[in-house]
Structure formats: structure tokens, C-alpha cells
Amino acid sequence: MSDELSVRRARIPDLRRVSEFAGELVRMLHDVYVTSDGRRHGAGRLLVEAMVKELDALGASSIVLHTMVSNVAAQKLFESCGFRATMIEMTRSRG
């Protein structure tokens, strides 16, 4: 699959969320998503690497992202791109 086709089948992540923590500029990488027919062809890696490069250029001291506990494939991708697990998010549903 060509890079162009892979990226067209992927949703561009939202880079707008910014926070300051302990004097560091923290950026969040949100909603990295590749459709099922675009997976396993490098589209996710292309997106993550491009967004990391962009956030680095914007001066981010660190980049945070979230993934579902059950999304092992995404976790492996993010780890291979230099991310590491640092927190556990817990949710309580109403009802």
C-alpha cells in the first residue's frame, strides 16, 4: 500500500490540547485511528511519526496519548515509537 493511500485511510490526530506541567510544555496526541483496511501497512506508524515530528517542532517537552487497555496492537505501535506506559486511567460508568 502506498504512503499516500495509507494516510488517506487514517484520521489525522487532534493536536490542539496543550497543558503545562511542572514547567514543561505537554502536548497530547489524540485520536490516532486507521481504518481496518488500512491497518498492518504502516499507516499508523506514519501518522504517529509525523505527529511526533510536528509536536517536537512546536516545542513539546513531552507527548501524552491514551489507548484502550484492550488495544494491544496500538500499545505495541506506540511503544515501538518511543512511548511508555506512565499512568492508569480509571472510569466509572453511570448506572
N, C-alpha and C positions, 0 to 999 in steps of 0.2 A: 504494500500500500504506500502511495506517495505521501510525503510530509504534508503537502497541501490538502490532500483528501483527508488525512487523519485529523488535522486541525479543524477542518470544516465540520467534522462529525463530533467535535468536542465543544463543550461550552466554555467560554473564556471566564476564568475565575474573577470574582469581585475583589478588587484591591483597595477599596475605599476605607475600610476600618483601620483606624490608627489609634494607638494608645501610647502613653508614656508610663514606663515602669522603672523605678529606681534610676531615673535619669537617662534611660535608654529608649530609643525610638523602636517600638514594637509594631510590626505590620502583621496583618492576618491574611492568610491565603484562604479564600472561601470558595466553596462550590466547584472543586475540580471534578468535572464529570465528562466521561467519554461514553457515547452510546455503545450498546453491546456489540454492534457490528464493527466498531472501530477499535475495540479492545484487543490487546495482545499483539498490537502492531506498532507500538511505540508512541502513540498519540498522547497518552498520559504523561510519559516522561518528557516529551517535547513541551507540553504545557507547563509542567512543574519547573523545568529548567528555564524556560523563557520568563516565567513569573518571578522566579528567584533572581534572575539576572536583572529584571526591571526593579524589583524591590531593593536589591543591593545598590543599584544606581540612584535610588531615591533616598539612600542613607539609612536603611533599616539596620538596627543593631542586631535584631533577631526577627525571625519569621515564625509565626504560630499557625497551626492548622488543626482541624478536628477531623476525625473519621469515626465511623461506627465501629464498635467493638467487634462486630461480626464481619467487617470488611477487611479480611486478612490480606487480600490482594493489594488493596490500596495501601495498607500499612507497610507491606513489603516494598512497594514502589517508593513511598515516602522515605523509608529507612535507607534505601539504596541511593536516594538523592541527598542524604546527609541529615535527615530529620531523626529525632529520637523521642521516645515517649517521656513526658515530663509531668503530666497530670492525669487524673481520672475525673471525668465529668459524670455526675450522678443526676438522674432525672426521676422525679416522682410524678406519675400521671394522675390526673384528677379522676376520681370515681371509684 
